[in-house]
Amino acid sequence: MLNKVRILGFSDKELHTKVGEYSLQVNPQTYNHVSQSLFSRARGSDTAGTIQKFRTLSPQTVTFDFILDATGVIAGIRDVATEIKKFRDVAYDYHGSIHSPYYLKMLWGGLAFKCVLTDLKVEYQLFNPSGKPLRAKLSVTLREHQTPQDLARKADKKSADLTHAETVFDGATLPLITNRVYDRPDLYINVARANDLNNIMHLQAGDRLRCPPVKES
């Protein structure tokens, strides 16, 4: 049995309340699933090259094209414009009750991609004598959506944009700690101010220091 691509619509960020579904008439021939990591240049220079500092994982994207055909060659669609409206209602249109379009999940084979639709392009390809569209190609870009539960599972990461605590180890100095946290020893003054430290030269092993977020320069 042929499994069709299904796009499920949900009214909540947790994807608990399903409010719509759209199944493609014809599955796409291909799709692209893109992952991207963002890096920035670490402060400082070296004649041998540049050190890349990891910043974050960008949301993954899935892009594909699919055809809507009302010529009768493929059963299931009588009117292209009506079918586009059905797809937009589930995947693209704004819904006042939630103040946004629906959150989505794309299902096909082993893929279960939680996402939102960010781009939709419709190319009309065939018309009847009166100008009514009989065939259209829809190009779709879906961007990964992370539920609150997904984000909570990743909340233990360390980042310069997050506030977190650091335990002072024996022999540690503030520049050493800020170098570990931010890759920047010069930010020791930020940590000193955040913790009201009067003596930045002598730290007590076992103390907890608050490391505030900093802006990348």
C-alpha positions as MATLAB code, in Angstrom:
seq = 'MLNKVRILGFSDKELHTKVGEYSLQVNPQTYNHVSQSLFSRARGSDTAGTIQKFRTLSPQTVTFDFILDATGVIAGIRDVATEIKKFRDVAYDYHGSIHSPYYLKMLWGGLAFKCVLTDLKVEYQLFNPSGKPLRAKLSVTLREHQTPQDLARKADKKSADLTHAETVFDGATLPLITNRVYDRPDLYINVARANDLNNIMHLQAGDRLRCPPVKES';
ca = [
       0.000    0.000    0.000;
       1.324    3.416   -1.009;
       1.810    5.778    1.924;
       0.986    9.385    1.100;
       2.712   12.376    2.646;
       0.509   13.653    5.475;
       0.624   17.128    6.985;
      -1.043   17.289   10.403;
      -2.109   20.630   11.900;
      -2.143   21.377   15.640;
      -3.468   24.365   17.546;
      -0.953   24.125   20.409;
       2.845   24.304   20.614;
       2.995   20.891   22.301;
       1.273   19.262   19.285;
      -1.424   17.673   21.432;
      -4.577   19.101   19.839;
      -4.952   18.034   16.232;
      -7.235   20.349   14.242;
      -6.599   19.411   10.621;
      -4.848   17.130    8.162;
      -3.870   17.243    4.508;
      -2.673   14.300    2.397;
      -0.828   14.906   -0.858;
      -2.447   13.656   -4.042;
       0.968   12.700   -5.450;
       4.055   12.186   -3.296;
       7.095   14.347   -4.094;
       9.818   12.751   -6.183;
      12.499   14.115   -3.836;
      12.827   16.230   -0.714;
      15.722   18.032    0.959;
      16.348   17.762    4.707;
      18.913   20.379    5.758;
      20.765   20.693    9.084;
      23.041   23.619    9.870;
      25.460   24.522   12.670;
      26.363   28.147   13.345;
      29.877   29.127   14.355;
      31.511   32.482   15.039;
      35.147   33.475   15.127;
      36.613   33.285   18.610;
      38.204   36.466   19.914;
      41.908   36.665   19.223;
      44.033   35.876   16.223;
      46.537   33.263   15.229;
      48.812   33.278   12.217;
      47.963   29.618   11.600;
      44.251   30.282   11.176;
      41.018   31.208   12.905;
      39.352   29.288   15.724;
      35.652   28.684   15.142;
      33.452   28.877   18.234;
      30.209   26.920   18.192;
      27.130   29.100   18.716;
      23.997   27.060   18.094;
      22.224   24.497   15.941;
      19.915   26.201   13.479;
      16.399   24.798   13.035;
      16.372   22.022   10.458;
      14.420   22.570    7.244;
      12.594   20.271    4.852;
      11.813   21.473    1.326;
       9.895   19.717   -1.431;
       7.617   20.267   -4.431;
       4.315   18.543   -5.097;
       1.751   18.603   -7.870;
      -1.986   19.239   -7.773;
      -3.708   17.977  -10.937;
      -7.378   18.345  -11.828;
      -7.181   17.123  -15.457;
      -8.549   13.705  -14.505;
      -5.258   11.914  -15.137;
      -4.967   11.351  -11.376;
      -8.113   10.799   -9.363;
      -8.961   12.795   -6.274;
      -8.994   16.486   -7.241;
     -11.739   18.320   -9.119;
     -10.606   21.907   -8.603;
      -7.029   23.119   -8.117;
      -7.982   26.400   -6.431;
     -10.164   24.597   -3.893;
      -7.386   22.106   -3.151;
      -4.840   24.889   -2.591;
      -7.265   26.495   -0.153;
      -7.537   23.192    1.774;
      -3.761   22.926    2.017;
      -3.340   26.555    3.082;
      -5.991   26.194    5.775;
      -4.026   23.391    7.445;
      -0.456   24.492    6.779;
      -0.224   28.217    6.107;
      -3.173   30.488    6.941;
      -3.371   32.597   10.090;
      -5.928   31.435   12.669;
      -7.194   34.089   15.043;
      -8.046   31.638   17.820;
      -4.326   30.892   18.350;
      -2.926   34.097   16.786;
      -0.728   32.174   14.358;
      -0.859   29.484   11.680;
      -1.135   25.917   12.926;
       1.898   23.996   14.182;
       2.595   21.045   11.904;
       3.918   17.535   11.751;
       4.964   16.030    8.421;
       4.649   12.238    8.254;
       6.086   10.083    5.491;
       7.807    6.736    5.828;
      10.106    7.010    8.829;
      10.016   10.826    8.861;
       8.015   12.568   11.608;
       9.043   16.210   11.321;
       7.612   18.751   13.776;
       7.588   22.068   11.991;
       5.936   25.245   10.749;
       5.506   26.293    7.132;
       7.642   29.345    6.348;
       7.484   29.547    2.540;
       4.845   28.561    0.004;
       5.193   29.161   -3.724;
       2.444   28.193   -6.186;
       3.322   27.801   -9.861;
       0.255   27.394  -12.093;
       1.188   25.214  -15.052;
      -1.931   24.303  -17.034;
      -5.247   26.065  -17.690;
      -8.547   25.363  -19.382;
      -9.749   27.666  -22.215;
     -11.384   30.050  -19.707;
      -8.143   30.451  -17.710;
      -9.080   28.219  -14.793;
      -5.986   26.413  -13.444;
      -5.909   22.665  -14.006;
      -2.460   21.920  -12.649;
      -0.181   23.614  -10.117;
       3.184   22.928   -8.540;
       3.517   23.901   -4.877;
       7.003   24.510   -3.443;
       7.091   24.206    0.339;
       9.649   25.061    3.018;
       9.077   23.597    6.481;
      11.158   24.770    9.434;
      11.716   22.655   12.527;
       9.489   23.427   15.516;
      10.720   22.414   18.959;
       8.062   21.861   21.581;
       8.565   23.091   25.169;
       9.415   19.484   26.072;
      12.089   19.379   23.349;
      13.633   22.594   24.642;
      13.553   21.380   28.253;
      15.554   18.295   27.275;
      18.256   20.568   25.857;
      18.241   23.079   28.709;
      21.439   21.737   30.295;
      23.630   23.149   27.536;
      26.187   25.858   28.324;
      26.088   29.011   26.245;
      27.275   32.599   26.449;
      23.689   33.735   25.984;
      22.433   31.900   29.087;
      22.914   32.523   32.795;
      24.286   29.511   34.646;
      26.351   28.687   37.727;
      29.963   27.579   37.831;
      31.612   25.839   40.776;
      35.017   27.215   41.789;
      37.677   24.505   41.757;
      40.948   24.551   43.677;
      43.403   26.989   42.128;
      40.806   28.595   39.855;
      40.982   32.267   38.899;
      38.230   34.396   37.424;
      39.970   34.700   34.035;
      40.345   30.915   33.952;
      36.652   30.413   34.733;
      35.454   32.958   32.159;
      37.710   31.378   29.584;
      36.044   28.011   30.267;
      32.535   29.476   30.077;
      32.830   32.097   27.329;
      36.228   31.338   25.715;
      37.106   34.883   26.810;
      39.293   35.431   29.899;
      38.776   39.213   29.636;
      35.152   38.857   30.800;
      36.215   38.167   34.401;
      35.028   41.662   35.395;
      31.442   40.785   34.297;
      31.417   37.765   36.595;
      32.999   39.745   39.437;
      30.266   42.379   39.214;
      27.498   39.784   38.968;
      28.707   38.153   42.193;
      29.723   41.336   44.116;
      33.283   40.104   44.499;
      35.651   42.497   46.259;
      38.698   40.290   45.862;
      38.986   38.734   42.431;
      42.419   37.244   43.067;
      41.478   34.754   45.764;
      38.464   32.493   45.210;
      37.195   29.890   47.650;
      37.070   26.368   46.216;
      33.513   25.019   46.221;
      31.825   28.425   45.909;
      29.213   28.875   43.209;
      29.564   31.808   40.839;
      26.798   33.237   38.687;
      27.947   33.647   35.083;
      25.642   36.153   33.337;
      24.850   36.176   29.619;
      27.034   38.311   27.398;
      26.560   39.746   23.951;
      28.823   38.561   21.161;
      31.042   41.369   19.915;
];
